[in-house]
Amino acid sequence: MTKLTAEQLIDLVENRYFANVDGKNLDDAVACFAPDGWLKIQSADVTHDGQDNIRRMFTDFMASTKVIYHGDFSHVVDVENQCIASQFLARNQYEDKPQVEMRNANFFVVENGVFTKVTIYMTDVSPLV
């Protein structure tokens, strides 16, 4: 089993995952998840199981959001258990409604260099449906 260092876990979250979500690089963003991984928006009680459902969610989100931004990260890393908790600013611009800015927290569980579980807490209505 591949274990990532603290720096590699942060890189996975910031540069391989969020940078690809922000850049609307769908395949690269989805590749951060294990085939049977899941993403749960805890604050909306919505779960997306497996890469196909995660891909559909991101396809819809990327199509409906003009500009996606994640930044101003703060992380707590647990290398031994391959977990990382991240707090960050999320800012979405839409064509037909006002910009939404949230301060969110994600909890990532990593196995073999990819996410197996991602739990998201949002401070506003979730655009990930």
C-alpha positions in Angstrom: 0.0 0.0 0.0 1.4 3.4 -1.0 1.6 5.9 1.8 1.8 9.6 1.0 3.9 12.1 2.9 2.3 15.2 4.5 3.5 17.2 1.5 2.1 14.7 -1.0 -1.3 14.6 0.8 -1.5 18.4 0.6 -0.4 18.3 -3.0 -3.2 15.8 -3.8 -5.8 18.0 -2.2 -4.7 21.4 -3.5 -3.0 20.7 -6.9 -4.3 17.4 -8.1 -7.9 17.8 -6.9 -9.0 21.4 -6.3 -6.8 22.8 -9.1 -8.4 20.4 -11.5 -11.9 21.2 -10.2 -11.2 24.9 -10.6 -9.7 24.4 -14.1 -12.7 22.2 -15.0 -10.4 19.3 -15.9 -13.1 16.7 -15.3 -11.0 13.5 -15.9 -8.1 14.7 -13.7 -10.4 15.6 -10.9 -12.3 12.3 -11.0 -9.0 10.4 -11.2 -8.3 11.6 -7.6 -11.0 9.1 -6.4 -10.8 5.3 -6.1 -13.2 3.5 -8.5 -15.4 2.7 -5.5 -14.7 5.9 -3.6 -17.5 8.2 -2.4 -18.1 11.9 -1.8 -20.7 12.9 0.8 -21.9 16.5 1.2 -22.8 16.0 4.9 -24.4 19.4 5.2 -26.9 18.5 2.4 -27.2 14.8 3.2 -26.2 13.8 -0.3 -23.8 11.0 -1.2 -22.2 10.2 -4.6 -20.9 6.6 -4.7 -18.3 5.5 -7.2 -16.4 7.4 -10.0 -19.4 7.3 -12.4 -21.7 9.2 -10.0 -18.9 11.5 -8.9 -18.2 12.2 -12.6 -21.9 13.0 -13.2 -22.0 15.4 -10.2 -18.8 17.3 -11.4 -20.1 17.4 -15.0 -23.2 19.1 -13.9 -21.4 21.4 -11.4 -18.7 22.5 -14.0 -21.4 23.1 -16.7 -23.5 25.3 -14.4 -20.7 27.3 -12.8 -18.9 30.0 -14.8 -15.9 30.3 -12.5 -14.9 27.9 -9.7 -12.3 28.9 -7.1 -10.9 27.1 -4.1 -8.1 28.7 -2.0 -6.8 30.1 1.3 -6.3 26.5 2.5 -5.6 25.4 6.0 -4.8 21.7 6.5 -4.5 19.2 9.4 -2.6 16.1 8.1 -2.5 12.6 9.6 0.2 10.8 7.7 -0.1 7.6 9.7 -3.8 7.2 8.9 -3.6 8.8 5.5 -6.2 11.5 6.3 -6.3 15.2 5.7 -8.8 17.8 6.9 -8.9 21.0 4.9 -10.6 24.3 5.5 -10.8 26.7 2.6 -12.5 29.5 0.7 -14.9 28.3 -2.1 -16.1 31.0 -4.5 -18.5 30.2 -7.4 -19.6 32.6 -10.1 -22.7 31.8 -12.1 -24.1 33.2 -15.4 -27.6 33.8 -13.9 -27.2 34.4 -10.2 -24.9 36.2 -7.7 -21.5 35.0 -6.8 -21.5 32.6 -3.8 -18.7 32.6 -1.3 -18.4 29.9 1.4 -15.9 28.8 4.0 -16.0 25.0 3.7 -14.3 22.0 5.3 -13.5 18.7 3.7 -12.3 15.5 5.3 -10.3 13.2 3.0 -9.4 9.5 3.5 -6.7 8.3 1.2 -5.6 4.8 0.1 -2.9 4.1 -2.4 -2.7 7.8 -3.3 -6.4 8.4 -4.1 -9.5 9.4 -2.1 -11.7 6.6 -0.9 -13.9 8.9 1.2 -14.5 12.6 1.1 -16.9 14.3 3.5 -17.8 17.9 2.8 -19.3 20.5 5.1 -20.5 23.7 3.4 -21.6 27.0 4.9 -24.2 27.7 2.2 -26.4 25.7 -0.1 -24.5 23.0 -1.9 -24.1 23.3 -5.6 -23.0 19.6 -5.7 -26.2 17.7 -6.4 
